[in-house]
Amino acid sequence: MLDEQKIEENYKKLMEYVNADSRSEKLTKMYEDFGNELLVAPASGRTYYHNAFPGGYLDHVLRVTETALHLSSLYKKMGGDVDFTKEEVVFAALHHDLGKLGNPSEGPQYVDQDSDWHRKRGSMYKHNENIQYMKVPDRALYLLQKYGIEITQKEWLGIKLSDGLFDEGTKEYYVNFVPYGMKTSLPRIIHWADHLSSSVENDNSKF
């Protein structure tokens, strides 16, 4: 769980990243439209997943961003081709789970679980039945275009493929090799950062 001070600190950190981005004006507008949901949204609905508590979303995407930056440096040090800018890795990491906030015009993705039976079994939130179902990366990309936020091809791939091979729909991107394989390492960096961050958050939920 996060206290109010930590949630506020996370919001300020998010806005530092946003203000450093060349698309800050439109990003700020988007985040303003989410209102309080941006501060209280969880990163998942179940305690045995990760960060299923108020403020869990912001805490998660910031951890993924910091991890992605570290992994980028490590990847380069190991001889990997870091073919993306810092702005691209930060943008893709910050927005890989944007769809978990829902849609300002329809409502949040997660709503409080009203079943005691489910809550006792770790399901603290349930999906909002009043919004159009979308996979999280798809809603993220939809929201970005809705607000007129232009993204690079590498950022698009980083967000779309952030679930790696956990999503069968992205398999063809990851298993195709030269000459048809991915021509950027950014999606792998984002996926690794997301997986590592989620694992740490899951471990922390056990204590």
C-alpha positions in Angstrom: 0.0 0.0 0.0 1.1 3.6 -0.6 0.5 6.6 1.6 -0.8 9.9 0.3 2.7 11.4 0.3 4.2 8.6 -1.8 1.3 8.9 -4.3 1.9 12.7 -4.6 5.7 12.1 -5.1 4.9 9.6 -7.9 2.6 12.1 -9.6 5.4 14.8 -9.4 7.9 12.3 -10.9 5.5 11.5 -13.7 5.0 15.2 -14.6 8.8 15.7 -14.6 9.0 13.1 -17.3 6.0 14.6 -19.2 7.4 18.1 -19.0 10.8 16.9 -20.4 9.0 15.4 -23.4 8.6 17.3 -26.7 4.9 16.5 -26.6 4.3 17.7 -23.1 1.3 20.0 -23.9 -0.9 17.2 -25.3 0.3 14.7 -22.7 -0.6 17.1 -19.9 -4.1 17.6 -21.4 -4.6 13.8 -21.5 -3.5 13.3 -18.0 -5.6 16.1 -16.7 -8.7 14.5 -18.3 -8.1 11.4 -16.3 -8.4 13.4 -13.1 -8.2 11.5 -9.8 -8.2 8.2 -11.6 -4.5 8.8 -12.5 -3.7 9.0 -8.8 -5.7 6.1 -7.5 -5.7 3.5 -10.3 -4.2 0.1 -9.5 -1.8 -1.7 -11.7 -3.9 -4.9 -11.6 -7.0 -6.2 -10.0 -5.6 -9.1 -8.0 -3.1 -9.1 -5.1 -1.4 -12.2 -6.5 -0.6 -10.2 -9.7 1.0 -6.9 -8.8 0.3 -3.5 -7.3 -3.5 -4.1 -6.8 -3.9 -1.1 -4.5 -4.7 2.7 -4.9 -1.8 4.4 -6.7 -0.4 1.1 -7.9 -0.6 2.1 -11.6 1.7 5.2 -11.2 4.0 3.3 -9.0 4.3 0.5 -11.6 4.9 2.6 -14.7 7.5 4.7 -12.9 9.3 1.6 -11.8 9.2 0.2 -15.4 10.6 3.5 -16.7 13.5 3.5 -14.3 14.2 -0.2 -15.0 14.0 0.3 -18.7 16.6 3.1 -18.5 18.9 0.8 -16.5 18.4 -2.1 -18.9 19.2 0.2 -21.8 22.6 1.0 -20.3 23.3 -2.6 -19.5 22.2 -3.8 -23.0 24.6 -1.3 -24.5 27.4 -2.2 -22.2 26.9 -5.9 -23.2 27.3 -5.0 -26.9 23.6 -4.7 -27.7 22.3 -2.1 -30.3 20.6 0.7 -28.4 18.9 2.1 -31.5 16.4 4.4 -29.7 16.6 7.7 -27.8 16.1 8.3 -24.1 12.8 10.1 -24.9 11.6 7.0 -26.8 12.4 4.5 -24.0 10.8 6.8 -21.4 7.7 7.4 -23.5 7.1 3.8 -24.3 7.7 2.7 -20.7 5.5 5.4 -19.2 2.6 4.5 -21.6 2.9 0.7 -22.0 0.0 0.3 -19.5 -1.9 3.5 -20.2 -4.9 1.5 -21.2 -5.3 0.4 -17.5 -6.6 3.9 -16.7 -9.6 3.2 -18.9 -11.0 6.0 -21.0 -11.9 9.5 -19.7 -15.1 9.5 -21.7 -16.2 6.1 -20.6 -14.8 5.5 -17.1 -11.9 3.6 -15.5 -10.9 0.1 -16.4 -10.9 -1.1 -12.8 -13.7 -0.6 -10.3 -13.8 -1.7 -6.7 -14.7 -5.4 -6.2 -18.1 -5.5 -4.4 -18.0 -9.3 -3.7 -16.6 -10.2 -0.3 -16.0 -13.7 -1.5 -13.7 -12.5 -4.3 -12.0 -9.9 -2.0 -11.1 -12.6 0.5 -9.4 -14.5 -2.4 -7.3 -11.5 -3.5 -9.5 -10.0 -6.2 -9.6 -6.3 -5.0 -10.9 -4.8 -8.3 -13.0 -6.0 -11.2 -13.1 -4.8 -14.8 -15.6 -2.1 -15.5 -18.4 -3.6 -17.7 -19.4 -0.1 -18.9 -16.4 0.5 -21.1 -15.5 -1.1 -24.4 -13.2 -4.0 -24.0 -9.7 -3.5 -25.4 -6.3 -5.1 -24.7 -4.3 -2.7 -22.5 -1.7 -1.9 -25.2 -4.4 -1.3 -27.8 -6.3 1.1 -25.6 -3.0 2.9 -24.8 -2.4 3.4 -28.5 -6.0 4.4 -29.1 -5.8 7.1 -26.3 -2.6 8.5 -27.6 -4.1 9.0 -31.1 -7.3 10.4 -29.6 -5.3 13.2 -28.0 -3.3 13.8 -31.2 0.0 12.7 -29.6 2.3 11.6 -32.4 4.6 8.7 -31.6 7.5 7.1 -33.4 7.4 3.6 -34.9 9.7 2.4 -32.2 7.5 3.8 -29.4 4.4 2.2 -31.1 6.2 -1.2 -31.1 7.4 -0.7 -27.6 3.9 -0.2 -26.3 2.2 -2.7 -28.5 4.6 -5.5 -27.7 5.2 -4.8 -24.1 3.6 -8.1 -23.0 6.2 -10.1 -25.0 5.3 -13.7 -25.6 2.8 -13.7 -22.8 0.5 -12.3 -25.5 0.0 -14.8 -28.3 -1.0 -11.9 -30.5 2.6 -10.5 -30.5 4.3 -13.8 -31.1 5.0 -13.2 -34.8 6.9 -10.0 -34.0 9.2 -11.9 -31.6 9.8 -15.2 -33.4 10.4 -13.8 -36.9 14.1 -13.3 -37.6 16.2 -11.7 -40.3 15.1 -10.3 -42.7 11.6 -10.1 -41.2 12.4 -9.7 -37.5 12.0 -6.6 -35.4 14.5 -3.9 -36.5 14.6 -2.3 -33.0 15.5 -3.6 -29.6 13.1 -1.2 -27.8 10.2 -3.7 -27.4 12.4 -6.2 -25.7 13.8 -3.6 -23.3 10.2 -2.5 -22.4 9.0 -6.1 -21.9 12.0 -7.0 -19.8 11.5 -3.9 -17.7 7.8 -4.7 -17.2 8.4 -8.3 -16.3 11.2 -7.5 -13.8 9.1 -4.7 -12.2 6.0 -6.9 -12.0 8.0 -9.7 -10.4 9.5 -7.4 -7.8 6.0 -5.9 -7.0 4.6 -9.5 -6.7 7.4 -10.4 -4.3 6.7 -7.3 -2.2 3.0 -8.2 -2.0 3.9 -11.3 0.0 5.2 -9.4 3.0 
